[in-house]
């Protein structure tokens, strides 16, 4: 049985009204390398889908100057769950990247936060390689249409094609600005699914994340029925950064949030074949190239924290890999008294430390919900969350977790 503790930690508000502030997803670099500046976005409304005309402000908060807001610009390419993919360029203490609109399509900007110098790349980015030289992206209008909250308002030119050949995942050279399509929806839809018939379903890609060594990346291939919405089934795959050697590690069914544990293992909330839902470590080097997943073979995945991490959440590892930072969805689900838990879990000691619980009114549900999406500083001592518990809409909060953990380096 897992050991459970509670630590009383203050959640300090970094932002207040007027307006609403958040960062978005949990797998992006929000803190600069010195853990002084925290990236953030601001908007003047809540509770509805963004349109092509809605713009948000982007900035950073100076933790060493009374949480001062430093304006960086604005953008029209954003969504409630993942914002505009605002993040620090890995390896840089000066440059951030974020998506924007470019005519009827999308682009990304690389901005020097000190000089204001900006250059534009004619392709929107999703995730970055750890050397900061390469990005991977997808067709955000299609993702936004089929999975509201995770793409951008716009025109999907392949709307009537369930699995188009000209829609997919792109590799982006952040130095030259060039890009190429490396995996297509047609390519993935042509691979039969073992247990789920996706014939005539609508397909899209979501959730790209590059491995710590920059050699491979994860992507989710999802589909739903042509006459329905939501997610019918999810396939989790990895591929080389040039799109070669596609491997199916989880072939349909339930697969949700994940993070690279190291260069060879992936932590994910899912339901593996013949197992109960839970967090599992997947061996990223298994999986048959483009056909039947080797994840069906015993030993390809192992449970993590089955008694401690009992619900889906947005998981990351603190520096050193000793602690998992995680949250969960609110309970009770249909009540204004529902709470979102925030905790740290130590797999080696099977020890969970609850570090906060944050109320989320029922109005924050569906596409417009405000998940905590916990993110840590580079040294693993600070944690930020997006939360609505303060009663003034979504705002950004900071917790010092150093009383519970100490950050150390990670290797592959």
Secondary structure, 3 states (H helix, E strand, C coil): CCEEEECCCCCEECCCCCCEEECCCCCCCCECCCCCEEEEEEECCCCCCCCCCCCEEEEEEECCCCCEEEEEEEECCCECCCECCCEECCCCCCEEEEEEEECCEEEEEEEECCCCCEEEECCCCCEECCCCCEEEEECHHHHHHHCCCCCCCCCCCCCCCCCCCCCEEEEEECCCCCEEEEEEHHHHHCCCCCCCCCCCCEEEEEEEEECCCCCEEEEEEEEECCCCCCCCEEEEEEEECCCCCCEEEEECCCEEEEEECCCCEEEEEECCCCCCCEEEEEECCCCCECCCCHHHCCCCEEECCCCCCCCCCCCEECCCCCCEEEECCCECCCCCCCEEEEEEEECCCCEEEEEEEEECCCCCCHHHCCCCCCEECCCCCEEEEEECCCCCCCEEEEEECCCCCCCCCCCC
